[in-house]
């Protein structure tokens, strides 16, 4: 089945038929090595910063994990030589929002101590 948009819209940015940001977050949480070595330690640090009320530092603490996560995601699924070919700034911001929206409630419940 072909979409009419494919014939008329030559500027399709998202060449995937799924939410790339959401899929990257699922990867970060479910890949055992990435989770254990990077994601979980970052969530512990995030929990400390949230408890201290430092929102800016909390946001900055998650950026290296997001960058490393999208790098690993692209390598694992052989998507592109450069993650910037797949993930735009908007995608990175969506990943950060997804992580915060899902992990802050967990942190408030006392997880990641």
C-alpha positions in Angstrom: 0.0 0.0 0.0 1.4 3.4 -0.9 0.4 6.7 0.7 -0.4 9.6 -1.5 1.9 11.7 0.6 4.8 9.6 -0.7 4.2 11.0 -4.2 3.5 14.6 -3.3 5.6 15.3 -0.1 9.2 15.2 -1.0 10.3 16.6 2.3 9.5 13.7 4.6 11.9 14.0 7.5 10.9 10.9 9.4 11.7 7.8 7.3 10.5 5.5 10.0 6.9 4.4 10.5 7.3 4.5 14.3 8.3 7.1 16.9 12.1 7.1 16.8 12.4 8.9 20.2 10.1 6.4 21.9 11.9 3.5 20.4 15.3 4.8 21.5 14.0 5.2 25.1 12.7 1.6 25.1 16.1 0.5 23.8 17.9 2.4 26.6 15.8 0.8 29.3 15.8 -2.7 27.8 19.3 -3.2 26.6 20.9 -5.0 29.6 24.4 -3.6 29.2 23.3 0.0 28.4 20.9 0.0 31.3 23.3 -1.4 33.8 26.3 0.7 32.8 24.7 4.0 31.8 21.0 4.4 32.3 20.6 3.2 35.9 23.6 5.2 37.2 22.2 8.3 35.5 18.8 7.7 37.1 20.5 7.5 40.5 22.3 10.8 39.9 19.0 12.3 38.6 17.2 11.2 41.8 19.8 13.0 43.9 19.5 16.2 41.8 15.7 16.0 41.9 15.8 15.6 45.7 18.1 18.7 45.8 15.7 20.7 43.7 18.3 21.4 41.0 16.2 21.2 37.8 18.9 22.6 35.5 21.6 20.2 36.7 19.1 17.4 36.5 18.4 18.1 32.9 22.1 18.5 32.1 22.9 15.2 33.8 20.7 13.3 31.4 22.2 14.7 28.2 25.3 12.4 28.1 23.0 9.4 28.6 20.8 10.5 25.8 23.8 11.1 23.4 25.3 7.7 24.3 21.9 6.0 24.0 21.3 7.3 20.5 24.8 6.4 19.5 24.3 2.8 20.7 20.9 2.6 19.2 22.2 3.6 15.8 25.1 1.2 16.0 22.9 -1.7 17.2 20.4 -1.3 14.4 22.8 -0.1 11.8 20.8 3.0 11.1 23.4 5.6 10.1 27.1 6.4 10.4 26.2 9.6 12.3 23.3 9.6 14.8 22.6 13.2 13.7 21.5 11.7 10.4 18.7 9.9 12.2 18.0 12.0 15.4 17.3 15.7 15.1 17.4 18.1 18.0 13.6 17.7 18.3 14.0 14.0 18.7 16.6 14.4 21.5 14.3 16.8 23.3 11.5 14.3 23.0 13.7 11.6 24.4 14.6 13.8 27.4 10.9 14.6 27.9 10.0 10.9 27.8 12.6 10.0 30.3 11.6 12.7 32.7 7.9 12.0 32.3 8.4 8.3 33.1 11.2 8.4 35.6 10.3 11.4 37.8 7.2 9.6 39.2 9.4 6.6 39.9 12.0 8.8 41.7 9.3 10.4 43.8 8.1 6.9 44.8 11.6 6.2 46.1 13.2 4.2 43.3 16.8 4.7 42.3 18.2 5.1 45.8 
